[in-house]
Amino acid sequence: MVSPTAPRLRNAIIGICLLSTGIVQAAGEKALSRNLGFSECTIGAGAAALVAQCTTVSVPLNAELSLTDSDSAAAPDAASHIELSIARIPARRQSENNDAFTFIAGGPGQSAIETFPAVSFAFRHIMRDHDVILVDQRGTGESAKLICDEASDSMGLNVDVDEAMMSAQAKDCLDSLEHDPSWFTTSMAVHDLEFVRQQLGVSQWNMYGISYGTRVALHYLRRYPDSVRTMTLDAVVPPDIALGPDISRLSQRTLDLIFDRCLENSGCAEAFGDLSEPTMALLDSLEKEPRTISFEDVASGKLSTMEFTRQHLAITIRLMSYSSQTAAILPSMLHDAIVNENFAPLARQSNMQTKSLGNMLATGMHHAIICTEDAPFVDGDQQHDDVKTYLGDGVVSSLLASCEQWPAGKLDADFKEPVVSDVPTLILSGEADPITPPDYGDSIAQHLSQSKHLVNPDQGHMQAPYGCMPVLLAQFVTSANVDTLDVGCLTRIRPTPFFVDANGPRP
């Protein structure tokens, strides 16, 4: 569910290229709450940096109090409150709109403020007439971040599936946290978001959620239906789905789609043939005999050495399959390892991923969500993965081991029930998404009477940046009507062509 730079890892997980846009401060300013004290700031870095206005707001750890006890919010007790980090990017031109656009990041564990600049290109048309309000969800970014340096990821992205070690690392993470993670769940986060809306005087949100962010958006819609004007759900996580048991199957499904597409492409098929069985044989070979690989570390320029294992290859395949851009170079890298025993490109990619994962996710917040909203809902029949998949049978056991000693947090009684609404909702899916397949989008659409589900063929995780989608998103936010969208332009979207060698695709 996770959506960094080393840019390639963020590309793989969110499923897009890093894009940038020059956003200038609007000539006309809307009135905001004087209590919040916005000041000019810059969010993002390098070419993706954006000029913004930043502030913080204090909320109780029990976020429900922020909506019912104004005195508590006004005079915070430091021991029972946390600061939420907020950024505002003013609309490029003045308008009468009092609604605002908000971006809800994935993960769980990503910061909206840190993530948005790299993907803002997808929302450039929306940003012309709508303020963008970014709220770092509690436990992420600068909002009382729950971070543990040594903790393993609980969703099967780690390369070490030693369950005892994962359980111990999770316990160490828990013991190191400054705040009680029981309060850092989606059920609490939606109260924070509503409190921010009220404080800012925003009439309604135009919400965009990506991956885990769709879970937050849907639960917010359940709690505060009148506060939502439009909703865009990109790579949907339905409320009733416990993430974990489907990861191996869905990851294998996407790899099969990539290999099938390679066979349908004359250049890829001629260069590499059917990679399905050779890839599984390569995984088996690495399990029996890991390779010691030397490669150039692109970050430092120095020569690095690592023992490249089956787990390294499996996780590298998974993350590269999140995006058609990174999937485009996967067959050539696998073929080079299979035929020439050249593992350096894969080892380099794995090294980048391992280093970047810790920077990308607030590990403690990730655990707080997964161990409250997913692990407790894995039933006995789901506790064994399909060993025939390239990820094998370690994902569910890793999830359960990580959560073994973790306390369950605040969970609303209706959290797992379908969200029923007539709020205009645009649902986006990629046909080859390895974690949130189109079926997930279909499952929520039946309860959303004013929704449209768009599926992009051969694409992976996150659709907002592709082709004419940025224009469609702006049209939707302006009209608040899915029925008037002319989506024919989406047929022109094509996946990135497969590279057959270092020079790229065949003409």
C-alpha positions, -999 to 999 in steps of 0.1 A, spaced: 0 0 0 30 21 3 34 48 -23 111 80 -24 140 91 -40 163 71 -47 134 82 -69 129 47 -84 116 32 -52 89 58 -48 81 54 -85 77 16 -80 55 18 -50 33 47 -60 34 37 -96 44 70 -113 74 90 -125 85 119 -102 69 150 -118 73 186 -108 55 218 -114 62 255 -107 34 267 -84 34 304 -75 14 320 -47 -20 332 -56 -27 368 -61 -59 365 -42 -60 350 -7 -90 335 9 -97 342 45 -83 316 68 -86 312 106 -64 337 122 -58 313 151 -36 290 129 -9 315 121 2 304 86 37 314 75 55 310 42 74 277 37 87 254 11 76 217 9 94 190 -11 129 193 -24 148 200 -56 128 203 -88 96 192 -70 97 219 -43 66 240 -39 60 273 -22 34 269 5 21 282 37 26 261 68 12 259 103 4 235 131 -26 228 152 -29 211 186 -53 182 190 -59 158 219 -45 123 216 -81 112 219 -90 131 187 -127 128 194 -123 155 220 -111 180 194 -146 182 180 -164 183 214 -142 201 238 -131 235 225 -114 245 257 -92 214 256 -81 222 221 -75 259 229 -54 253 260 -36 220 253 -20 199 280 13 189 263 11 154 278 -22 146 262 -20 166 229 0 163 197 7 189 170 -6 183 135 15 197 106 -5 215 79 5 230 46 -16 251 22 -9 258 -14 -31 287 -25 -50 285 -57 -32 301 -87 -60 325 -93 -87 341 -72 -121 325 -71 -152 324 -49 -146 287 -40 -147 280 -3 -142 243 -8 -106 230 -9 -87 200 -23 -70 176 1 -45 148 -7 -45 118 16 -13 98 14 -8 60 13 14 36 32 1 35 59 28 57 72 34 83 45 33 120 50 9 140 27 32 171 29 63 151 19 46 130 -8 24 156 -26 52 178 -42 65 148 -62 30 141 -76 16 176 -78 18 176 -116 -12 153 -116 -33 179 -98 -20 210 -116 -54 218 -132 -72 215 -99 -46 238 -83 -56 266 -106 -89 273 -88 -87 253 -56 -65 257 -25 -47 225 -17 -47 217 21 -22 190 32 -25 175 66 2 151 79 -19 123 94 -10 117 130 20 95 133 35 107 100 57 135 88 58 163 114 26 152 131 41 133 161 58 108 138 60 73 151 93 60 137 115 31 146 148 27 128 152 -10 131 117 -23 128 107 -46 100 78 -38 77 47 -58 85 33 -61 50 58 -84 34 82 -58 20 111 -68 43 138 -92 31 140 -110 64 111 -133 73 124 -146 105 92 -144 125 109 -144 160 131 -115 149 102 -96 134 82 -100 166 111 -88 187 118 -58 164 81 -48 166 82 -50 204 113 -29 205 96 -4 182 66 -3 205 87 3 236 106 31 219 76 52 210 69 85 227 31 82 223 6 54 229 1 40 193 -35 30 202 -46 65 194 -29 65 159 -55 48 138 -77 57 109 -107 61 133 -87 89 151 -73 104 119 -107 113 104 -116 133 135 -83 153 131 -92 160 94 -126 172 103 -112 194 131 -87 210 106 -116 216 81 -136 234 108 -106 255 120 -98 266 84 -134 275 76 -133 252 45 -169 245 35 -163 210 20 -134 189 10 -127 176 -25 -108 145 -13 -82 125 -31 -70 93 -15 -43 70 -28 -40 34 -17 -43 33 22 -54 69 18 -86 56 2 -94 38 35 -90 71 53 -112 89 28 -140 63 29 -141 63 67 -141 101 67 -171 100 43 -188 76 66 -183 99 96 -188 133 80 -208 129 47 -218 166 46 -182 177 47 -173 160 14 -181 176 -20 -163 152 -43 -141 121 -37 -115 105 -59 -103 71 -48 -71 59 -66 -61 23 -59 -89 14 -36 -86 -4 -3 -122 -15 6 -132 -13 43 -139 -50 46 -105 -61 31 -78 -73 55 -46 -66 36 -21 -94 39 -37 -126 28 -41 -115 -8 -7 -100 -13 11 -132 -26 -18 -140 -50 -22 -105 -63 16 -100 -67 18 -132 -88 -12 -121 -109 6 -89 -118 38 -106 -126 19 -130 -149 3 -100 -167 37 -84 -172 51 -116 -186 21 -121 -208 24 -86 -222 61 -93 -229 51 -123 -250 26 -103 -269 53 -77 -278 75 -89 -306 106 -72 -294 103 -84 -258 92 -119 -268 121 -123 -292 147 -110 -267 135 -128 -236 109 -154 -244 86 -167 -217 101 -157 -184 76 -174 -161 93 -207 -154 129 -194 -156 121 -167 -130 107 -193 -106 138 -215 -112 160 -185 -105 142 -179 -72 147 -216 -63 183 -213 -72 188 -183 -49 171 -201 -21 196 -229 -23 226 -208 -31 225 -170 -25 250 -150 -46 276 -126 -34 272 -96 -57 293 -65 -61 277 -34 -76 281 3 -78 260 22 -52 243 50 -72 239 71 -41 276 70 -30 293 60 -62 313 34 -43 315 -3 -49 292 -23 -25 289 -60 -19 258 -79 -7 246 -114 -3 217 -115 -28 190 -140 -16 156 -153 -28 139 -128 -6 158 -99 -21 148 -109 -56 111 -115 -46 108 -81 -30 126 -64 -59 102 -80 -84 72 -70 -63 82 -33 -60 92 -30 -96 58 -44 -107 39 -15 -90 45 8 -120 45 2 -158 77 23 -159 97 0 -136 80 -31 -150 93 -21 -184 129 -29 -174 121 -59 -152 122 -86 -180 157 -75 -192 171 -75 -157 156 -109 -150 169 -123 -183 204 -110 -176 205 -127 -143 190 -160 -157 212 -162 -188 244 -144 -178 244 -147 -140 245 -109 -139 227 -100 -107 243 -65 -103 213 -45 -117 189 -64 -94 212 -61 -64 215 -24 -70 178 -20 -72 173 -41 -40 199 -20 -22 181 12 -31 147 -2 -20 161 -14 14 177 20 21 146 40 10 119 20 28 128 34 62 127 70 49 94 65 33 72 51 60 67 60 97 71 24 108 54 28 142 23 44 126 24 16 99 22 -10 127 -5 9 146 -27 8 115 -20 -28 103 -21 -43 137 -55 -27 144 -73 -27 111 -59 -58 92 -41 -85 113 -70 -91 137 -93 -98 107 -71 -125 91 -91 -157 97 -77 -192 100 -83 -201 64 -62 -171 52 -32 -178 73 -13 -198 47 -2 -182 14 0 -200 -19 35 -214 -19 34 -215 -57 36 -177 -60 70 -160 -62 65 -144 -28 58 -178 -13 42 -184 21 59 -157 43 36 -127 39 8 -136 63 32 -151 89 53 -119 87 22 -98 93 10 -118 122 45 -120 138 49 -82 136 15 -77 153 19 -105 179 29 -81 208 13 -49 194 -18 -35 211 -50 -31 192 -59 6 188 -91 26 185 -114 11 159 -149 23 153 -176 -4 155 -187 1 119 -152 4 105 -154 -28 84 -189 -21 70 -194 -9 34 -196 29 30 -230 39 15 -231 74 -1 -244 95 -29 -214 119 -28 -199 121 -64 -170 96 -64 -145 88 -91 -128 54 -86 -95 47 -104 -78 14 -108 -49 -1 -128 -55 -34 -144 -20 -47 -133 -20 -33 -98 -2 -58 -75 -19 -48 -43 -53 -31 -50 -68 -47 -81 -98 -35 -101 -121 -59 -82 -116 -38 -51 -129 -8 -69 -159 -27 -82 -167 -38 -46 -171 -3 -33 -188 11 -64 -219 -9 -57 -225 11 -25 -217 46 -40 -247 56 -61 -230 86 -78 -197 68 -87 -178 59 -119 -150 33 -120 -122 38 -145 -97 10 -151 -65 17 -171 -53 -14 -190 -18 -26 -182 -12 1 -156 -1 -5 -120 -6 14 -87 -19 51 -89 -36 65 -121 -38 102 -114 -7 113 -135 -13 93 -166 -25 107 -200 -55 129 -198 -64 119 -162 -52 152 -147 -77 170 -170 -105 146 -160 -97 150 -123 -101 188 -126 -133 185 -147 -147 163 -120 -138 185 -91 -153 215 -110 -185 198 -120 -190 174 -91 -206 151 -117 -191 118 -129 -217 114 -157 -205 144 -177 -169 132 -179 -158 123 -214 -133 95 -207 -126 85 -243 -92 101 -240 -81 74 -216 -79 49 -245 -47 66 -257 -28 57 -225 -2 31 -231 22 13 -207 59 21 -210 74 -1 -237 97 -29 -226 134 -23 -227 152 -50 -246 187 -38 -237 204 -8 -222 194 13 -252 158 9 -245 128 -5 -264 129 -15 -300 117 11 -325 
